[in-house]
Amino acid sequence: MTERQKLRVSRSCDPHLASPVGLDGMSYQIVMLPSELLGGLANPLVGPAVRLTLFTTTASLALVIAGGTPLAWVLARRRTRAWRVLETALELPVVLPPAVAGVALLLAFGRRGLLGPALAAAGVGLPFTRAAVILAESFVAAPFYLQAAVAAFRRLDPDLVLVARTLGASWPRVFFTLAIPLSRAGLVGGAAMSWARALGEFGATLMFAGNMEGRTQTLPLAIYAALESDLRAAQSLSIVLVAVAFALLVGIRAGARP
């Protein structure tokens, strides 16, 4: 038996060599009692991460809705090639690797980035702040809302818009009193998916905002940090995020039913 074969056999026999956590530790993590779940949530990392995550995801969702809704209305009514290219560019963060998104934000808003000197002259520093967390979450979550909003507005009967315009309604009035109410289901579903994506954002936030406890450490980053010291806390937070995601999907499906 060669040395390489011996090494493979030893790794397959020793669970601690097969996994950084160890198979016995992994089996312990799979089964968790309610008391252990609550004990994990009592970790000092959890409270600040929960508060920061709720604040930043709410702020990013508000930013996405405020800017994405009128933009989606414009995109839905424009069918030229230039607007289709713009729509594709806006959806690019969906397929970008999170690390690439973080690097892009640094290149755009970092100290030596494209807009960094102008921001510094105005006394604004974005990287490694809460604002950076909000910006990173908005960057990766906005396309999910934009896609849903554009699709919802395109399903709107154009005859309704034509009649409203014929009766003298201005475009802003058509947008606020006709388009938004009739597209509410699609907008709400897109907002929920956007918030869920912001809730789970990890890579871009880590690259652009860092992982500072109480300042930029969101729930996914807290899970990453807890893996090094408290696996029970990491699993407890993971269970909470899975439960939230599952409840969100159930709510979206229930809302989509006629």
C-alpha positions as a Markdown table, in Angstrom:
| # | Residue | x | y | z |
|---|---|---|---|---|
| 1 | Met | 0.0 | 0.0 | 0.0 |
| 2 | Thr | 1.4 | 3.4 | -1.0 |
| 3 | Glu | 1.7 | 6.4 | 1.3 |
| 4 | Arg | -1.2 | 8.2 | -0.5 |
| 5 | Gln | -3.5 | 5.1 | 0.0 |
| 6 | Lys | -2.6 | 4.9 | 3.6 |
| 7 | Leu | -3.4 | 8.6 | 4.0 |
| 8 | Arg | -6.8 | 8.1 | 2.4 |
| 9 | Val | -7.6 | 5.1 | 4.7 |
| 10 | Ser | -6.6 | 7.1 | 7.8 |
| 11 | Arg | -8.8 | 10.0 | 6.8 |
| 12 | Ser | -11.8 | 7.8 | 6.1 |
| 13 | Cys | -11.3 | 6.1 | 9.5 |
| 14 | Asp | -10.8 | 9.3 | 11.5 |
| 15 | Pro | -13.8 | 11.6 | 11.4 |
| 16 | His | -11.8 | 14.5 | 12.8 |
| 17 | Leu | -9.6 | 14.3 | 9.7 |
| 18 | Ala | -12.5 | 14.0 | 7.3 |
| 19 | Ser | -14.1 | 17.3 | 8.4 |
| 20 | Pro | -12.9 | 20.5 | 10.0 |
| 21 | Val | -15.7 | 20.1 | 12.6 |
| 22 | Gly | -15.6 | 16.3 | 12.9 |
| 23 | Leu | -18.4 | 13.8 | 12.2 |
| 24 | Asp | -19.2 | 13.3 | 15.9 |
| 25 | Gly | -19.5 | 17.1 | 16.3 |
| 26 | Met | -21.7 | 17.2 | 13.1 |
| 27 | Ser | -24.0 | 14.6 | 14.4 |
| 28 | Tyr | -24.4 | 16.5 | 17.6 |
| 29 | Gln | -25.3 | 19.6 | 15.6 |
| 30 | Ile | -27.9 | 17.8 | 13.6 |
| 31 | Val | -30.0 | 17.0 | 16.7 |
| 32 | Met | -30.7 | 20.1 | 18.9 |
| 33 | Leu | -33.0 | 20.3 | 21.9 |
| 34 | Pro | -35.1 | 23.4 | 22.4 |
| 35 | Ser | -33.0 | 24.3 | 25.4 |
| 36 | Glu | -29.9 | 24.1 | 23.3 |
| 37 | Leu | -31.5 | 26.3 | 20.7 |
| 38 | Leu | -32.3 | 28.9 | 23.3 |
| 39 | Gly | -28.9 | 28.6 | 24.8 |
| 40 | Gly | -27.3 | 29.2 | 21.4 |
| 41 | Leu | -29.5 | 32.3 | 20.9 |
| 42 | Ala | -28.2 | 33.7 | 24.2 |
| 43 | Asn | -24.7 | 34.1 | 22.7 |
| 44 | Pro | -23.5 | 37.7 | 22.9 |
| 45 | Leu | -23.1 | 37.8 | 19.1 |
| 46 | Val | -26.8 | 37.2 | 18.5 |
| 47 | Gly | -28.5 | 40.3 | 19.9 |
| 48 | Pro | -26.5 | 43.0 | 18.1 |
| 49 | Ala | -26.5 | 41.0 | 14.9 |
| 50 | Val | -30.3 | 40.6 | 15.0 |
| 51 | Arg | -30.8 | 44.4 | 15.7 |
| 52 | Leu | -28.4 | 45.4 | 13.0 |
| 53 | Thr | -29.9 | 42.9 | 10.4 |
| 54 | Leu | -33.4 | 44.2 | 11.0 |
| 55 | Phe | -32.3 | 47.8 | 10.7 |
| 56 | Thr | -30.2 | 47.3 | 7.6 |
| 57 | Thr | -32.6 | 45.0 | 5.7 |
| 58 | Thr | -35.5 | 47.3 | 6.4 |
| 59 | Ala | -33.5 | 50.3 | 5.2 |
| 60 | Ser | -32.3 | 48.5 | 2.1 |
| 61 | Leu | -35.8 | 47.3 | 1.3 |
| 62 | Ala | -37.2 | 50.9 | 1.6 |
| 63 | Leu | -34.4 | 52.1 | -0.7 |
| 64 | Val | -35.1 | 49.4 | -3.2 |
| 65 | Ile | -38.8 | 50.0 | -3.3 |
| 66 | Ala | -38.5 | 53.8 | -3.4 |
| 67 | Gly | -36.1 | 53.7 | -6.4 |
| 68 | Gly | -37.1 | 50.4 | -8.0 |
| 69 | Thr | -40.8 | 51.0 | -8.3 |
| 70 | Pro | -40.7 | 54.0 | -10.6 |
| 71 | Leu | -37.8 | 52.6 | -12.5 |
| 72 | Ala | -39.7 | 49.3 | -13.0 |
| 73 | Trp | -42.6 | 51.3 | -14.4 |
| 74 | Val | -40.4 | 53.0 | -16.9 |
| 75 | Leu | -38.7 | 49.8 | -17.9 |
| 76 | Ala | -42.1 | 48.1 | -18.3 |
| 77 | Arg | -43.3 | 50.7 | -20.8 |
| 78 | Arg | -40.1 | 51.0 | -22.8 |
| 79 | Arg | -39.3 | 48.2 | -25.3 |
| 80 | Thr | -36.4 | 49.6 | -27.2 |
| 81 | Arg | -33.0 | 47.9 | -27.4 |
| 82 | Ala | -31.3 | 50.5 | -25.2 |
| 83 | Trp | -33.8 | 50.0 | -22.4 |
| 84 | Arg | -33.5 | 46.2 | -22.7 |
| 85 | Val | -29.7 | 46.6 | -22.3 |
| 86 | Leu | -30.2 | 48.8 | -19.2 |
| 87 | Glu | -32.6 | 46.2 | -17.8 |
| 88 | Thr | -30.1 | 43.5 | -18.3 |
| 89 | Ala | -27.4 | 45.5 | -16.6 |
| 90 | Leu | -29.6 | 46.2 | -13.6 |
| 91 | Glu | -30.2 | 42.5 | -13.2 |
| 92 | Leu | -26.5 | 41.6 | -13.4 |
| 93 | Pro | -26.1 | 41.3 | -9.6 |
| 94 | Val | -28.3 | 38.3 | -9.6 |
| 95 | Val | -25.6 | 36.2 | -11.3 |
| 96 | Leu | -22.5 | 38.0 | -10.0 |
| 97 | Pro | -20.5 | 36.1 | -7.4 |
| 98 | Pro | -20.9 | 37.9 | -4.0 |
| 99 | Ala | -17.2 | 38.5 | -3.8 |
| 100 | Val | -17.2 | 40.2 | -7.2 |
| 101 | Ala | -20.1 | 42.4 | -6.0 |
| 102 | Gly | -18.1 | 43.4 | -3.0 |
| 103 | Val | -15.1 | 44.3 | -5.1 |
| 104 | Ala | -17.3 | 46.3 | -7.5 |
| 105 | Leu | -18.7 | 48.3 | -4.5 |
| 106 | Leu | -15.1 | 48.9 | -3.3 |
| 107 | Leu | -14.0 | 50.1 | -6.7 |
| 108 | Ala | -17.0 | 52.4 | -6.9 |
| 109 | Phe | -17.2 | 53.8 | -3.4 |
| 110 | Gly | -13.9 | 52.9 | -1.7 |
| 111 | Arg | -11.4 | 55.6 | -0.7 |
| 112 | Arg | -9.5 | 55.2 | -4.0 |
| 113 | Gly | -12.6 | 54.2 | -6.0 |
| 114 | Leu | -14.4 | 56.0 | -8.7 |
| 115 | Leu | -16.6 | 58.0 | -6.4 |
| 116 | Gly | -14.4 | 57.8 | -3.3 |
| 117 | Pro | -12.5 | 61.1 | -3.6 |
| 118 | Ala | -15.8 | 63.0 | -4.2 |
| 119 | Leu | -17.4 | 61.4 | -1.2 |
| 120 | Ala | -14.3 | 62.0 | 1.0 |
| 121 | Ala | -14.4 | 65.7 | 0.0 |
| 122 | Ala | -18.0 | 65.8 | 1.2 |
| 123 | Gly | -17.0 | 64.2 | 4.5 |
| 124 | Val | -18.7 | 60.8 | 3.6 |
| 125 | Gly | -16.9 | 57.5 | 4.1 |
| 126 | Leu | -18.9 | 54.5 | 3.1 |
| 127 | Pro | -16.7 | 51.4 | 3.4 |
| 128 | Phe | -16.9 | 49.5 | 6.7 |
| 129 | Thr | -19.9 | 51.4 | 8.0 |
| 130 | Arg | -23.6 | 50.6 | 8.5 |
| 131 | Ala | -24.3 | 52.6 | 5.3 |
| 132 | Ala | -22.0 | 50.1 | 3.5 |
| 133 | Val | -24.1 | 47.2 | 4.8 |
| 134 | Ile | -27.3 | 48.9 | 3.5 |
| 135 | Leu | -25.7 | 49.6 | 0.2 |
| 136 | Ala | -24.3 | 46.1 | -0.2 |
| 137 | Glu | -27.7 | 44.6 | 0.6 |
| 138 | Ser | -29.5 | 46.9 | -1.7 |
| 139 | Phe | -27.1 | 46.2 | -4.5 |
| 140 | Val | -27.6 | 42.4 | -4.4 |
| 141 | Ala | -31.3 | 42.5 | -3.5 |
| 142 | Ala | -32.6 | 45.2 | -5.9 |
| 143 | Pro | -32.8 | 43.0 | -9.0 |
| 144 | Phe | -35.2 | 40.6 | -7.3 |
| 145 | Tyr | -37.7 | 43.4 | -6.7 |
| 146 | Leu | -37.0 | 45.0 | -10.1 |
| 147 | Gln | -37.7 | 41.7 | -12.0 |
| 148 | Ala | -41.0 | 41.2 | -10.1 |
| 149 | Ala | -42.1 | 44.8 | -10.5 |
| 150 | Val | -41.4 | 44.9 | -14.2 |
| 151 | Ala | -43.3 | 41.7 | -14.8 |
| 152 | Ala | -46.2 | 42.9 | -12.7 |
| 153 | Phe | -46.4 | 46.2 | -14.6 |
| 154 | Arg | -46.2 | 44.5 | -17.9 |
| 155 | Arg | -49.2 | 42.3 | -17.0 |
| 156 | Leu | -51.3 | 45.5 | -16.5 |
| 157 | Asp | -53.9 | 45.9 | -19.2 |
| 158 | Pro | -52.7 | 48.7 | -21.5 |
| 159 | Asp | -56.3 | 49.6 | -22.3 |
| 160 | Leu | -56.8 | 50.7 | -18.7 |
| 161 | Val | -53.8 | 53.0 | -19.0 |
| 162 | Leu | -55.1 | 54.3 | -22.3 |
| 163 | Val | -58.6 | 55.0 | -20.9 |
| 164 | Ala | -57.1 | 56.8 | -17.9 |
| 165 | Arg | -54.9 | 58.9 | -20.1 |
| 166 | Thr | -57.8 | 59.7 | -22.4 |
| 167 | Leu | -59.8 | 60.9 | -19.4 |
| 168 | Gly | -57.1 | 63.3 | -18.5 |
| 169 | Ala | -55.1 | 61.5 | -15.9 |
| 170 | Ser | -51.4 | 62.5 | -15.7 |
| 171 | Trp | -48.7 | 59.9 | -15.8 |
| 172 | Pro | -48.0 | 60.3 | -12.1 |
| 173 | Arg | -51.6 | 59.8 | -11.3 |
| 174 | Val | -51.8 | 56.7 | -13.5 |
| 175 | Phe | -48.8 | 55.4 | -11.8 |
| 176 | Phe | -50.0 | 55.9 | -8.2 |
| 177 | Thr | -53.7 | 55.3 | -8.5 |
| 178 | Leu | -53.9 | 52.7 | -11.2 |
| 179 | Ala | -50.6 | 50.9 | -11.8 |
| 180 | Ile | -49.5 | 50.3 | -8.2 |
| 181 | Pro | -52.9 | 49.2 | -6.8 |
| 182 | Leu | -53.5 | 46.7 | -9.7 |
| 183 | Ser | -49.9 | 45.4 | -9.5 |
| 184 | Arg | -49.8 | 45.2 | -5.7 |
| 185 | Ala | -49.5 | 41.4 | -5.5 |
| 186 | Gly | -46.5 | 41.3 | -7.7 |
| 187 | Leu | -44.9 | 44.2 | -5.9 |
| 188 | Val | -45.4 | 42.6 | -2.5 |
| 189 | Gly | -44.0 | 39.3 | -3.7 |
| 190 | Gly | -40.9 | 41.0 | -5.2 |
| 191 | Ala | -40.4 | 43.0 | -2.0 |
| 192 | Ala | -40.5 | 39.9 | 0.1 |
| 193 | Met | -37.9 | 38.1 | -2.2 |
| 194 | Ser | -35.8 | 41.2 | -2.1 |
| 195 | Trp | -35.9 | 41.4 | 1.7 |
| 196 | Ala | -35.1 | 37.7 | 1.9 |
| 197 | Arg | -32.1 | 38.2 | -0.3 |
| 198 | Ala | -30.9 | 41.1 | 1.8 |
| 199 | Leu | -31.4 | 39.0 | 4.9 |
| 200 | Gly | -29.1 | 36.3 | 3.6 |
| 201 | Glu | -26.4 | 38.6 | 2.1 |
| 202 | Phe | -22.9 | 37.6 | 3.1 |
| 203 | Gly | -20.1 | 38.0 | 0.5 |
| 204 | Ala | -20.6 | 41.6 | -0.7 |
| 205 | Thr | -21.2 | 42.7 | 2.9 |
| 206 | Leu | -18.0 | 41.0 | 4.1 |
| 207 | Met | -15.9 | 42.6 | 1.3 |
| 208 | Phe | -17.4 | 46.1 | 1.5 |
| 209 | Ala | -18.5 | 46.5 | 5.1 |
| 210 | Gly | -16.3 | 44.1 | 7.0 |
| 211 | Asn | -17.3 | 41.9 | 10.0 |
| 212 | Met | -17.3 | 44.2 | 13.0 |
| 213 | Glu | -19.5 | 43.0 | 15.9 |
| 214 | Gly | -22.2 | 45.5 | 16.7 |
| 215 | Arg | -21.3 | 47.7 | 13.7 |
| 216 | Thr | -21.4 | 45.7 | 10.5 |
| 217 | Gln | -21.9 | 42.1 | 11.6 |
| 218 | Thr | -25.3 | 40.9 | 10.3 |
| 219 | Leu | -26.8 | 37.5 | 11.0 |
| 220 | Pro | -25.0 | 35.6 | 8.2 |
| 221 | Leu | -21.7 | 37.1 | 9.3 |
| 222 | Ala | -22.5 | 36.3 | 13.0 |
| 223 | Ile | -23.0 | 32.6 | 11.9 |
| 224 | Tyr | -19.6 | 32.7 | 10.2 |
| 225 | Ala | -18.0 | 34.2 | 13.4 |
| 226 | Ala | -19.8 | 31.8 | 15.7 |
| 227 | Leu | -18.4 | 28.8 | 13.8 |
| 228 | Glu | -15.0 | 29.6 | 15.3 |
| 229 | Ser | -16.1 | 29.7 | 18.9 |
| 230 | Asp | -19.7 | 28.4 | 19.5 |
| 231 | Leu | -21.2 | 25.9 | 17.0 |
| 232 | Arg | -24.4 | 25.9 | 19.0 |
| 233 | Ala | -25.0 | 29.6 | 18.4 |
| 234 | Ala | -24.1 | 29.1 | 14.7 |
| 235 | Gln | -26.7 | 26.4 | 14.4 |
| 236 | Ser | -29.3 | 28.3 | 16.3 |
| 237 | Leu | -29.0 | 31.3 | 14.1 |
| 238 | Ser | -29.0 | 29.0 | 11.0 |
| 239 | Ile | -32.3 | 27.4 | 12.2 |
| 240 | Val | -33.8 | 30.9 | 12.7 |
| 241 | Leu | -32.9 | 32.0 | 9.2 |
| 242 | Val | -34.2 | 28.8 | 7.7 |
| 243 | Ala | -37.5 | 29.2 | 9.5 |
| 244 | Val | -37.8 | 32.8 | 8.4 |
| 245 | Ala | -37.1 | 31.9 | 4.8 |
| 246 | Phe | -39.6 | 29.0 | 4.9 |
| 247 | Ala | -42.3 | 31.2 | 6.4 |
| 248 | Leu | -41.6 | 33.9 | 3.8 |
| 249 | Leu | -42.0 | 31.4 | 0.9 |
| 250 | Val | -45.2 | 30.0 | 2.4 |
| 251 | Gly | -46.5 | 33.6 | 2.7 |
| 252 | Ile | -45.6 | 34.4 | -0.9 |
| 253 | Arg | -47.3 | 31.2 | -2.2 |
| 254 | Ala | -50.4 | 31.9 | -0.1 |
| 255 | Gly | -50.6 | 35.5 | -1.4 |
| 256 | Ala | -50.2 | 34.4 | -5.0 |
| 257 | Arg | -53.3 | 32.2 | -4.9 |
| 258 | Pro | -56.4 | 33.6 | -6.5 |
